[in-house]
Amino acid sequence: MNTQVPASSAYTRGASLPGILQQRIVILDGAMGTMIQRYKLGEQDYRGTRFADHPKDLKGNNDLLVLTKPEVISEIHEQYLAAGSDIIETNTFGTTSVAQEDYGLGEYAYEMNVAAAKLARAACDKYSSVDKPRFAAGALGPTPRTASISPDVNDPGARNVDFDTLKAAYYEQAKGLLEGGVDLFLVETIFDTLNAKAAIFALDELMEDSGERLPVIISGTVTDASGRILSGQTVTAFWHSVRHARRWPSA
């Protein structure tokens, strides 16, 4: 990997991370969902006062807690940082408009991403030192929809989402995360390569538009002993499908 940091003044966040990765193992935080379960939150905790009259059940929408229970998310971030994590992920696994529409909250996706990034940013700033900087990773999850796989076993050609819709949703999410102050992006838990490519395309477009080029980490998910992700690719094939993602801006 090229570790030379471009001279552009816009490139500031996460610039030291590639160099650190060449020197030592960097520790990523753990699961957010299981940590949230320890708080035994109920429906009213998820709703707060703002969404008290929302027509759909909201319990289980962990991403919404950045608005209704931000102190819980901040505490979890700080617990991971206190344990030694170098990178913490924003609580945005399902914070695209596509995913939030299942709860009738698609219109709040951007606000949720900004809030989540600010919580992670504040926690990192609190625990960072010159010798041990901490990084906030903007997490982009896979969404509950897949662009490559039919949701209907009787119709292999059926799709419940298209590439352009995914790209637009990921762009909105990433823009909110960038505004909130993340240091890098993490396209995570990928089970459909086409979804991942939509996220990568959105990130590249956003960074062209904003003038900032943040590091991007891509995390695929092997579903079983076959060594393939859910959409059918081996790890090697998946790597070749996404390796085009740009790491640094051109000189």
C-alpha positions as CSV (number, residue, x, y, z in Angstrom):
1,M,0.0,0.0,0.0
2,N,1.2,3.5,-0.8
3,T,1.6,5.3,2.5
4,Q,2.6,8.7,1.2
5,V,0.1,11.2,2.4
6,P,-0.9,13.7,-0.3
7,A,-0.1,17.3,0.3
8,S,-3.8,18.4,-0.1
9,S,-4.8,20.3,3.0
10,A,-8.3,18.7,2.8
11,Y,-6.7,15.3,3.5
12,T,-6.4,15.2,7.3
13,R,-8.6,12.5,8.8
14,G,-7.1,9.1,9.1
15,A,-3.9,10.1,7.3
16,S,-1.6,8.5,9.8
17,L,-3.5,5.2,9.9
18,P,-1.8,3.4,6.9
19,G,1.6,4.1,8.5
20,I,0.5,2.8,11.8
21,L,-0.8,-0.4,10.2
22,Q,2.7,-1.0,8.7
23,Q,4.2,-0.8,12.2
24,R,1.9,-2.8,14.4
25,I,-1.4,-4.6,14.7
26,V,-4.3,-2.2,15.0
27,I,-7.2,-3.2,17.2
28,L,-10.8,-2.8,16.0
29,D,-13.7,-2.6,18.5
30,G,-16.2,-5.5,18.9
31,A,-19.9,-5.9,18.2
32,M,-22.2,-3.1,19.1
33,G,-25.4,-5.1,19.1
34,T,-24.5,-7.5,21.9
35,M,-23.2,-4.6,24.0
36,I,-26.5,-2.8,23.6
37,Q,-28.4,-6.0,24.7
38,R,-26.7,-5.7,28.1
39,Y,-28.7,-2.5,28.8
40,K,-32.0,-4.4,28.4
41,L,-33.7,-1.4,26.7
42,G,-37.4,-1.5,26.0
43,E,-39.6,0.0,23.4
44,Q,-39.9,3.4,25.2
45,D,-36.1,3.6,25.4
46,Y,-35.9,3.3,21.6
47,R,-38.7,5.8,21.1
48,G,-37.6,8.5,23.5
49,T,-39.9,11.5,23.5
50,R,-39.2,12.4,19.9
51,F,-40.6,9.2,18.5
52,A,-43.2,8.4,21.2
53,D,-46.1,8.4,18.7
54,H,-44.3,6.7,15.8
55,P,-46.7,4.2,14.2
56,K,-44.2,1.3,13.9
57,D,-42.4,-0.6,16.6
58,L,-38.8,0.6,17.1
59,K,-37.3,-1.8,19.6
60,G,-34.3,-3.4,18.0
61,N,-33.5,-0.4,15.8
62,N,-30.2,0.0,17.4
63,D,-29.1,2.8,15.1
64,L,-31.9,5.0,16.4
65,L,-30.3,5.1,19.8
66,V,-27.8,7.7,18.6
67,L,-30.8,10.1,18.8
68,T,-32.8,8.7,21.6
69,K,-30.2,7.1,23.9
70,P,-26.9,8.7,22.9
71,E,-25.4,8.2,26.4
72,V,-25.6,4.5,25.9
73,I,-23.8,4.5,22.6
74,S,-21.1,6.9,24.0
75,E,-20.6,4.6,27.0
76,I,-20.1,1.6,24.7
77,H,-17.6,3.5,22.5
78,E,-15.6,4.5,25.6
79,Q,-15.7,1.0,27.0
80,Y,-14.0,-0.3,23.8
81,L,-11.5,2.6,23.8
82,A,-10.7,2.0,27.5
83,A,-10.0,-1.7,26.6
84,G,-7.5,-0.6,24.0
85,S,-9.3,-0.3,20.7
86,D,-7.5,1.9,18.1
87,I,-10.5,2.1,15.9
88,I,-14.2,2.3,16.9
89,E,-17.1,1.9,14.5
90,T,-20.0,4.3,14.3
91,N,-23.3,2.8,15.4
92,T,-24.6,3.0,11.8
93,F,-24.7,-0.6,10.6
94,G,-28.2,-0.1,9.3
95,T,-28.4,3.6,9.0
96,T,-29.1,3.9,5.3
97,S,-32.5,5.2,4.1
98,V,-33.0,1.7,2.5
99,A,-32.6,-0.1,5.9
100,Q,-34.4,2.5,8.0
101,E,-37.4,2.4,5.7
102,D,-38.3,-0.9,7.4
103,Y,-39.0,1.2,10.5
104,G,-40.6,4.1,8.6
105,L,-37.6,6.2,9.5
106,G,-35.8,6.6,6.1
107,E,-36.1,10.4,6.2
108,Y,-34.0,10.5,9.4
109,A,-31.0,8.5,8.0
110,Y,-28.8,11.5,7.3
111,E,-29.4,13.0,10.8
112,M,-28.7,9.7,12.4
113,N,-25.4,9.3,10.6
114,V,-24.2,12.8,11.6
115,A,-25.1,12.1,15.2
116,A,-23.5,8.7,15.3
117,A,-20.2,10.1,13.8
118,K,-20.2,12.9,16.4
119,L,-20.5,10.5,19.2
120,A,-17.7,8.3,17.9
121,R,-15.6,11.4,17.2
122,A,-16.0,12.8,20.7
123,A,-15.1,9.4,22.3
124,C,-11.9,9.1,20.1
125,D,-10.9,12.7,21.0
126,K,-11.3,11.9,24.7
127,Y,-9.0,8.9,24.5
128,S,-6.5,9.9,21.9
129,S,-2.9,10.7,22.7
130,V,0.2,11.6,20.7
131,D,1.5,8.0,21.2
132,K,-1.9,6.3,20.6
133,P,-4.3,8.1,18.3
134,R,-7.8,6.7,18.1
135,F,-9.8,6.6,14.9
136,A,-13.6,6.8,14.2
137,A,-14.6,4.5,11.4
138,G,-17.8,5.3,9.6
139,A,-19.6,2.0,9.3
140,L,-21.6,1.2,6.1
141,G,-23.5,-2.0,6.6
142,P,-24.9,-4.3,3.8
143,T,-28.6,-3.2,4.1
144,P,-31.4,-5.8,4.3
145,R,-31.7,-5.8,0.5
146,T,-29.5,-7.4,-2.0
147,A,-28.8,-6.4,-5.6
148,S,-27.5,-9.7,-6.8
149,I,-29.9,-12.3,-5.3
150,S,-33.5,-12.8,-5.9
151,P,-35.9,-12.6,-2.9
152,D,-38.2,-15.0,-4.7
153,V,-37.1,-18.6,-5.2
154,N,-39.6,-18.9,-8.0
155,D,-38.2,-15.9,-9.9
156,P,-34.4,-15.9,-10.1
157,G,-34.5,-12.5,-12.0
158,A,-36.5,-10.7,-9.3
159,R,-34.8,-7.9,-7.3
160,N,-36.0,-5.8,-4.4
161,V,-33.4,-3.0,-4.9
162,D,-31.3,-1.7,-7.7
163,F,-27.7,-0.3,-7.9
164,D,-28.7,3.3,-8.3
165,T,-30.9,3.2,-5.2
166,L,-28.2,1.6,-3.1
167,K,-25.6,4.1,-4.4
168,A,-27.8,7.0,-3.5
169,A,-28.5,5.6,0.0
170,Y,-24.8,5.0,0.6
171,Y,-23.8,8.4,-0.6
172,E,-26.3,10.0,1.8
173,Q,-25.0,7.9,4.6
174,A,-21.3,8.5,3.9
175,K,-22.0,12.3,3.6
176,G,-23.5,12.3,7.0
177,L,-20.6,10.3,8.5
178,L,-18.1,12.7,6.9
179,E,-20.0,15.7,8.2
180,G,-19.9,14.2,11.7
181,G,-16.2,13.8,11.6
182,V,-15.1,10.2,10.9
183,D,-11.5,9.4,10.1
184,L,-12.1,6.5,7.7
185,F,-14.9,4.4,6.2
186,L,-15.6,0.7,6.8
187,V,-17.8,-1.1,4.3
188,E,-18.6,-4.0,6.5
189,T,-20.3,-7.5,6.7
190,I,-20.5,-7.7,2.9
191,F,-22.6,-10.6,1.7
192,D,-23.3,-9.2,-1.8
193,T,-20.5,-7.9,-3.9
194,L,-22.8,-5.7,-6.0
195,N,-24.0,-3.9,-2.8
196,A,-20.4,-3.4,-1.8
197,K,-19.6,-2.0,-5.2
198,A,-22.5,0.5,-4.8
199,A,-21.0,1.6,-1.5
200,I,-17.5,1.9,-3.0
201,F,-18.9,3.9,-6.0
202,A,-20.8,6.2,-3.6
203,L,-17.7,6.8,-1.4
204,D,-15.5,7.6,-4.4
205,E,-18.1,10.0,-5.7
206,L,-18.5,11.7,-2.3
207,M,-14.7,12.1,-1.9
208,E,-14.5,13.6,-5.4
209,D,-17.3,16.0,-4.5
210,S,-15.9,16.9,-1.1
211,G,-12.2,17.1,-1.9
212,E,-11.4,14.7,1.0
213,R,-10.0,11.3,0.5
214,L,-10.4,9.1,3.6
215,P,-9.0,5.5,3.9
216,V,-11.5,2.8,3.2
217,I,-11.6,-0.6,4.8
218,I,-13.7,-3.4,3.1
219,S,-14.9,-6.3,5.2
220,G,-16.5,-9.3,3.5
221,T,-18.4,-12.1,5.2
222,V,-17.8,-15.8,4.4
223,T,-21.1,-17.5,5.2
224,D,-20.0,-21.2,5.5
225,A,-17.3,-23.8,5.0
226,S,-17.5,-23.4,1.3
227,G,-15.3,-20.2,1.7
228,R,-17.7,-18.1,-0.3
229,I,-19.7,-15.0,0.4
230,L,-23.5,-15.3,0.1
231,S,-23.6,-14.0,-3.5
232,G,-21.3,-16.9,-4.5
233,Q,-17.8,-15.5,-4.8
234,T,-14.7,-17.0,-3.2
235,V,-12.6,-14.6,-1.1
236,T,-10.1,-14.3,-4.0
237,A,-12.8,-13.5,-6.5
238,F,-14.4,-11.0,-4.1
239,W,-11.0,-9.3,-3.7
240,H,-10.5,-8.9,-7.4
241,S,-14.0,-7.4,-7.7
242,V,-13.3,-4.6,-5.2
243,R,-9.6,-4.1,-5.4
244,H,-10.1,-1.2,-7.8
245,A,-11.3,1.0,-4.9
246,R,-9.1,4.0,-4.8
247,R,-6.8,4.4,-1.7
248,W,-5.4,7.9,-2.3
249,P,-6.2,10.8,-4.6
250,S,-4.1,11.1,-7.7
251,A,-1.2,13.6,-7.5
